[in-house]
Amino acid sequence: MNNKLMVVDDDPDILISIRSIFENEGFEVFTVDSGRDCITELKKGFKGIILLDIMMPFMDGYDTIQEIMKNGLGKDVIISILTAKGSPDYEKIGKLKSHIYDYITKPFDISSLIIKVKQMVVN
């Protein structure tokens, strides 16, 4: 996996902070504020790691993953979920579970987040 990271979150503070953290770690960081914009970037050829918020308006994280898979855009990406809930909604995940690498709870510990993302690059 390459050092490209897409952060999908409707909270501009999350986008700014994760961009800053990972640019300092040598990543090329893309930030988008919706599932639709994530799909657009994937159609443009983005390949890399996606940190995807679950609770977003219009198209939530689960719907975004479904669209990624439906459009055949999941081959060259690793998706990790960002969630403000303590644990993911396993009922909603269903068949999507095999497409999700990890669950990261917000607020996140910066050091742990860096380690997790770097592990995704290796895998």
N, C-alpha and C positions, 0 to 999 in steps of 0.2 A: 504494500500500500504506500502511496506517496504522502507527502506532507501538505496536502490540501485539506482544509477543514471548512465545512459549511455549517453555520449556526443558524437555526431556524427558530425564532422566538418573537413574539409580539411585544416583548418588553425591551425598549431601546437601551435601558441600563445593562441588561444581560448581554445584548449584542456588543455594546461598547466594551464592557469589561472582558468578555471572552476574547474579542478581537485583540485587545491590548495584550492580554496574557500570552496568547499563542503566537502573535507576531514576534514577541520577544523571545519565544522558544524556536523561532525559525520557520513557522508555518505560514503558508499562504492562506489567508482567511477570507471567506466570503460570508457576508451576513445578509439574511433576508428575513422579512417580518411576517411571512405567511407561507402556508403549505403550497399555495398556487405558485408563488415565486420560487419555491424550492423545486417544484416540478419543472418550471421554466429553465432554471439553471441546469438541471439534469439533462433536459433536452438539448441544451447548448453544449453538452459534453462534459459537465463536471464529473470527476471521478475522485473519490477520496472518502473522508469521514464526515458523517452528518450527525450533529448534535441537534436533536429535534424535540422541541417543546410539545407536550401533549395538549395542554389547554390553550387553544388559540381560537379566535372567532372564524367563522365561515368554513374553514377546513381544519379540523383538529389534527393532531399528530397521527392518530389511528387512520383517519381517512387519507392523510398524506401518504402513509406507508402503503395503503391499499392501491392508491393511484400510481405510486412508484412501481409496484409489482405488476399492476394491470398493464402499464405501458412498457414493461420490459426494461425499466431503468435501474433495477437493483443489482445488476451484475457486478459493477465496479465500485460499489459503495459499501461502507460499513455504517450501520445506523445504531446510534445510542439515544435512548429516550431521556429527556430532561423532564422531571416531574416535581411539582410542589407537594404532591401527595407522598405519604410515607412508603407506599407500595403501589405498583401499577394495578390497573383495573384488569384482572385476568379474564374476566368475562368478555370485555371488549377486545382484548388481545387475540384470543382464539387462535386462528391459523397464522396470525402475524408473528407469533412468538419466535418462529424459526428465522425471521428476518431481523430480529432485534439482538444486537450484540450485548448491550448492557443497559441498566437503568441507573440514572444519576439523579439523586434527590437534591432539589434546591431548598435552602441555600446550600451550596456545595463548598467543600474545602478545596482551595485552589491547588494545593500540592497534590491532593488525591486526584483531582480532575486532570492535572498535567500527566500524572502517572498513567491513568486509565487511557487517555488519548494516545500517549506514546506506546502503550501496549497494543492498541488497535493498529498502529502503523506497522508494528512488527508482525502482527497476525495477518 
